[in-house]
Amino acid sequence: MKNCQLLSIVIPLHNEEDTFAPFLAAMQQALQDWTSEVELLFVDDGSSDQTWMRVCQAAQTESQVQGLRFTRNFGKEAAILAGLEAARGEWVIVMDGDGQHPPSMLPQILNAATDETVGIVAARKSARTADGWLARMFAKHFNRFMLAATGLDLDGASDFRLMKRAVIDTLLRMPEKIRFFRAMTVWTGFKQIDLPFDVQPRLAGTTSWTTGGLIKLAVTGITAFSAKPLTAVFRLGLLGIFISFLLAVQALWSWITGVAISGWTSLTLIIIFFGSANLLGIGILGAYLAQIFDEIKARPVYLVGERVTRKS
């Protein structure tokens, strides 16, 4: 990557008033040897604390700082999209603003983009010691399913990555409203270099992610990139037809032999199993229909309530 090119860094924020100042200081320290123009695009995803005030204060003294504030919480994927649409750089970095994506790694990421054929430099999690065991187990199984369902290897993947303008333009041409950023960048097929990093503890405060939010993100990622869950429902239906045929043969045999009372336990278990399977299948279909419903409404992915531009 040439040092003369404009570098944009997109940083989604949600209730990060306590982490903002140390994070900004760490960013400036990491970029002190970068001589070209840098724009720091902070996207406030409807924070309920003083995060936006911190961004506005920084913009008054720091020429690099710009900010967007959503009218409400639209989610991290929407914040990333807003940042990518606002970014002017030939190269764009996306990273979290809580310190878990270490700013100290920025020089290494920038130096890795020396090959002109490289489109993406992705920071890949080598250790998740800052995450709880439940989060690690959830991520492990989700990544395995995504690989089996879509062929996209997201093991250790994060949103922390550097992309050249051609990748950004490709992402912005994708018309879908429901987005899964880290998978979409892999899907583009641009040459990618992976750099390992250890997930760091948050600079302050606690994460705003909940178990429900992570499950929703997982469902979005799976349904946005694969129809295999629908195929699984179809196969389950075929299995049900086969078992129903066997039960019909058993019932006929019981009637012929005069032992019609046999098989009630197995029949009850079968009814319970396939009743639950039907509900699961309806739930899977509902997840896809919900995505279709959200897409056809064609509402904006986000709404910007306020902007703060660079100090002239």
C-alpha positions in Angstrom: 0.0 0.0 0.0 1.4 3.4 -1.0 1.9 5.9 1.8 0.5 8.7 -0.4 -3.0 7.3 -0.6 -5.9 8.5 1.6 -6.7 6.0 4.3 -10.2 5.8 5.8 -10.9 3.9 9.0 -14.5 3.1 9.8 -15.3 2.6 13.5 -18.8 1.6 14.6 -19.7 2.7 18.1 -22.5 1.8 20.5 -22.4 3.1 24.1 -18.6 3.6 24.1 -18.3 6.9 26.0 -15.7 5.4 28.4 -13.6 3.7 25.7 -13.6 6.6 23.2 -10.8 8.7 24.6 -8.3 5.8 25.2 -9.2 4.3 21.8 -8.6 7.5 20.0 -5.3 8.0 21.7 -4.2 4.4 20.8 -5.2 5.1 17.2 -3.1 8.3 17.0 -0.2 6.4 18.5 -0.5 3.6 16.0 -0.7 6.0 13.0 2.0 8.4 14.1 4.4 7.3 11.4 1.7 7.3 8.7 2.4 10.5 6.7 -0.6 10.5 4.4 -4.0 11.8 5.0 -6.2 9.7 7.4 -9.9 10.1 8.1 -11.4 8.4 11.2 -15.1 7.8 10.5 -16.9 7.1 13.8 -20.5 5.8 13.3 -22.6 6.1 16.4 -25.2 3.4 16.2 -27.9 5.1 18.3 -25.9 5.2 21.6 -27.9 6.1 24.7 -24.8 7.5 26.6 -22.5 10.4 25.8 -20.6 8.6 22.9 -21.8 11.2 20.3 -20.7 14.1 22.5 -17.2 12.5 22.7 -17.1 12.3 18.9 -18.2 15.9 18.5 -15.6 17.1 21.0 -12.8 15.2 19.3 -13.9 16.6 15.9 -13.3 20.1 17.2 -9.6 19.5 17.9 -8.7 16.6 15.7 -8.7 17.2 11.9 -8.9 13.4 11.2 -12.2 12.8 13.1 -15.5 12.7 11.4 -18.8 11.3 12.7 -22.3 10.0 11.8 -25.0 9.5 14.3 -28.0 7.3 13.6 -31.5 8.3 14.7 -31.7 5.0 16.6 -29.9 1.7 16.9 -29.8 0.0 13.5 -27.2 -2.5 14.3 -23.5 -3.0 13.6 -23.9 -4.1 10.0 -25.8 -0.9 9.2 -23.1 1.1 10.9 -20.4 -0.6 8.8 -22.4 0.1 5.6 -22.8 3.8 6.5 -19.1 4.1 7.1 -18.2 2.4 3.8 -20.6 4.7 1.9 -19.0 7.8 3.6 -15.4 6.7 3.2 -13.3 8.5 0.6 -10.1 6.5 0.9 -8.4 4.3 -1.7 -8.0 1.9 1.2 -10.5 1.4 4.0 -10.1 -0.3 7.4 -13.0 -1.5 9.5 -12.5 -2.1 13.2 -14.3 -2.0 16.5 -14.0 1.0 18.8 -13.8 -0.9 22.1 -10.1 -1.9 21.8 -10.7 -5.6 21.2 -9.3 -5.0 17.7 -5.9 -3.6 18.8 -4.9 -0.3 17.1 -1.3 -1.3 17.6 -1.8 -3.8 14.8 -2.5 -1.2 12.2 1.1 -0.7 11.0 1.4 -4.5 10.4 -1.9 -4.5 8.5 -0.9 -1.6 6.3 2.6 -3.0 5.6 0.9 -6.3 4.4 -0.8 -4.5 1.5 2.3 -4.0 -0.5 1.3 -6.5 -3.2 -0.9 -4.8 -5.7 -2.9 -8.0 -6.3 -4.0 -8.1 -2.6 -7.5 -6.8 -2.1 -8.1 -7.6 1.5 -5.9 -7.9 4.6 -7.9 -9.6 7.2 -7.1 -9.8 10.9 -7.9 -13.4 12.0 -8.5 -14.3 15.7 -5.9 -16.7 16.9 -7.0 -16.6 20.5 -10.3 -15.5 22.0 -9.3 -15.4 25.7 -11.2 -12.2 26.1 -14.5 -14.0 25.2 -16.4 -16.3 27.6 -16.5 -20.1 26.9 -20.1 -19.9 25.7 -19.2 -17.3 23.1 -16.2 -19.3 22.0 -18.3 -22.5 21.6 -21.0 -20.6 19.8 -18.5 -19.1 17.3 -16.8 -22.4 16.7 -20.0 -24.2 15.8 -21.4 -21.3 13.7 -18.2 -21.1 11.7 -18.3 -24.9 11.1 -21.8 -24.7 9.9 -21.1 -21.7 7.6 -18.2 -23.6 6.0 -20.4 -26.7 5.4 -23.4 -24.6 4.2 -21.6 -22.0 2.1 -18.0 -23.0 1.5 -16.9 -19.7 3.2 -14.2 -20.2 5.7 -15.0 -17.9 8.6 -13.0 -19.6 11.3 -11.4 -16.9 13.4 -12.8 -14.3 11.0 -13.5 -10.8 12.3 -14.7 -7.5 10.9 -11.2 -6.1 11.5 -9.8 -5.8 7.9 -8.2 -3.6 5.3 -9.8 -3.4 1.9 -8.9 -1.6 -1.3 -11.4 0.6 -3.2 -12.3 -2.1 -5.7 -13.5 -4.3 -2.8 -15.5 -1.4 -1.3 -17.1 -0.6 -4.6 -18.1 -4.2 -5.0 -19.6 -4.4 -1.5 -21.6 -1.2 -2.1 -23.0 -2.5 -5.4 -24.6 -5.4 -3.6 -28.3 -4.4 -3.3 -29.4 -6.5 -0.3 -30.6 -4.7 2.8 -29.8 -7.6 5.2 -26.0 -7.8 5.2 -23.3 -9.9 6.8 -20.1 -7.9 6.3 -17.3 -10.4 7.1 -18.9 -13.1 4.9 -19.6 -10.7 2.0 -16.0 -9.7 1.8 -14.9 -13.3 1.6 -17.6 -14.0 -1.0 -16.1 -11.3 -3.3 -13.2 -13.5 -4.0 -10.5 -10.8 -4.0 -7.0 -12.0 -2.9 -6.8 -12.0 0.8 -4.0 -12.1 3.3 -4.7 -13.2 6.9 -2.8 -11.9 9.9 -3.3 -13.5 13.3 -4.2 -11.5 16.4 -5.3 -12.0 19.9 -8.6 -10.5 20.9 -7.9 -7.9 23.5 -9.9 -7.1 26.6 -12.2 -4.1 26.2 -10.6 -0.8 27.1 -13.6 0.0 29.5 -17.2 -1.0 30.2 -19.0 -4.1 29.1 -20.1 -5.3 25.7 -23.6 -4.4 24.4 -23.9 -7.7 22.6 -26.4 -10.1 24.1 -26.9 -13.8 23.5 -30.1 -13.0 21.6 -28.2 -10.5 19.4 -25.5 -13.1 18.6 -28.1 -15.7 17.7 -29.9 -13.2 15.5 -26.6 -12.3 13.7 -26.0 -16.1 13.2 -29.4 -16.6 11.7 -28.9 -13.6 9.4 -25.5 -14.9 8.3 -26.8 -18.4 7.6 -30.0 -17.5 5.8 -28.3 -14.7 3.8 -25.7 -17.1 2.3 -27.2 -20.5 2.2 -30.5 -22.3 1.4 -29.2 -25.6 2.9 -31.5 -25.3 6.0 -34.5 -25.4 3.5 -32.9 -28.5 1.9 -32.6 -30.1 5.4 -36.4 -29.5 5.9 -37.1 -31.2 2.6 -35.0 -34.2 3.5 -36.7 -34.4 6.9 -40.0 -34.5 5.1 -38.8 -37.4 2.9 -37.7 -39.2 6.1 -41.1 -38.7 7.6 -42.8 -40.2 4.5 -40.5 -43.2 4.7 -41.2 -43.7 8.4 -45.0 -43.2 7.8 -44.9 -46.0 5.2 -43.2 -48.3 7.7 -45.8 -47.5 10.4 -48.6 -48.1 7.9 -47.1 -51.6 7.2 -46.8 -52.2 10.9 -50.4 -51.1 11.5 -51.7 -53.4 8.7 -49.7 -56.3 10.1 -51.1 -55.7 13.6 -54.6 -55.7 12.2 -54.1 -58.9 10.3 -52.6 -60.7 13.3 -55.1 -59.3 15.7 -52.6 -57.4 17.9 -53.7 -53.9 17.0 -52.8 -52.5 20.4 -49.0 -52.9 19.8 -46.9 -49.9 18.7 -48.6 -47.2 20.7 -45.3 -46.1 22.4 -43.4 -45.9 19.2 -46.3 -44.2 17.5 -46.4 -41.6 20.3 -42.7 -40.9 20.1 -42.9 -40.6 16.3 -45.8 -38.1 16.6 -43.9 -36.0 19.2 -40.7 -36.1 17.0 -42.3 -35.0 13.8 -44.6 -32.5 15.5 -41.5 -30.8 16.8 -39.8 -31.2 13.4 -42.7 -29.5 11.7 -42.5 -26.6 14.1 -38.7 -26.4 13.4 -39.3 -26.5 9.7 -41.9 -23.7 9.9 -39.5 -21.7 12.0 -36.8 -22.1 9.3 -39.2 -21.1 6.6 -40.2 -18.2 8.7 -36.6 -17.0 9.0 -36.3 -16.9 5.2 -39.7 -15.3 4.8 -38.8 -12.6 7.3 -35.7 -11.8 5.3 -37.8 -11.6 2.1 -40.3 -9.4 3.9 -37.6 -7.0 5.1 -36.0 -6.8 1.6 -39.2 -6.1 -0.3 -40.1 -3.2 2.0 -37.0 -1.5 0.6 -36.7 0.8 3.6 -33.3 2.5 4.2 -30.8 0.4 6.0 -30.1 3.3 8.4 -31.1 6.9 9.0 -28.5 9.5 9.9 -29.7 12.1 12.4 -26.5 14.2 12.8 -23.1 14.5 11.1 -19.9 16.1 12.2 -17.2 16.8 9.6 -13.5 17.4 9.9 -12.2 20.5 11.4 -11.0 22.9 8.6 
